[in-house]
C-alpha cells in the first residue's frame, strides 16, 4: 500500500507531491513510512542534512524495535552469574 503510490510520486517534484507522499506515509504506518516521512520534512534542504535526518530516524526506529530484546540479552548475560551464585551459596 505504500511502495506503488510512492513510486508514482517520485517523478513529481512539486510541493503538492511531497505533501501527498507525506500524508501517504502517515496513512500507512510502518518503520519505512516513518523514516520516509521524516526525510520528506527536509525536502529542499542540503543533501547532507537529509542524510543525517534519515540516519537519525533509522536509528530511532531500530532503538524502538530492539527495546524489548535488550532485556532478553541482559537476562541471558546475568543467568550464568546467578547460577554461579547459587553454587557458591550452596
N, C-alpha and C positions, 0 to 999 in steps of 0.2 A: 503494500500500500504506500510505501514511501519512495522506493527507488525509481519506479517508472515515471511518476509525476515530476520528481526532482530532475531526472534526466531530460525531460521535456523543457523544464525551466532553465537548465544550464545555458542553453544557447541564447537566452534573452538576458540582456544586461541592464534593463531599466529598473527603476526603483520599485515599480509595481511587481515585477517578477521576484525581486528579493523579498518583498513583504509577503507575497503569496507562498514562497518557499519557507519562510519563517513560520507562517501560520500552518502550513502543511506539517512541519516538524512538530508543532505543538498538538496537532490533531492525531499524530501517530507517535506516541511516546515510546522511546527506546533509547538505548545508550547512543547509537549512531545519530538519532534525531537530536538528542541533547547537544552533542558535540557540533553538529552542523548548525543548529540554531544559534549556538554561542558564537560560532565564527561568522555567521551571517550578520550579526550585530556590528561587526567590524568591517563590513563591506566599504570599500573606498579608502581604507587606511593602508599604510605601507605593508608589504608582504611580510616583513619580519614581525610586525605586531600581530598580524593574523595568525602566523605560525605559532607565535608564543601563546596566543589566546587558545588556539586549538590544542596545543600541548598541555596547557593548564587544565582545560576542560576534560581532556582524555585522562589526565592523572586523577582528577576529582571523581570521574566515573569509575576508574579502576579501584580507587580507595573505597568508594561506597559499595562496589561489588565484592570486594575481598574482605570487608569488615568482619563478617561472621567467621570467616576462615582463620583469621588471626587468632581467635580464641582456641580453635582446634589445634593450631600449631603450638600455642602456648601450653595447652594441656598435654600435648604429645611430648613436649620438651620437659615438662615437670614430672611426668608419670614415672620415669626411671628413678628420679630423686626420691619420690615418695616410697617407692619400693625399697630403695636403699635405706631410707629412714626406718621403715618397718623392720627390716632385717637387723639393723643396729639396735633398735629398741627391744626387739625380741631376744 
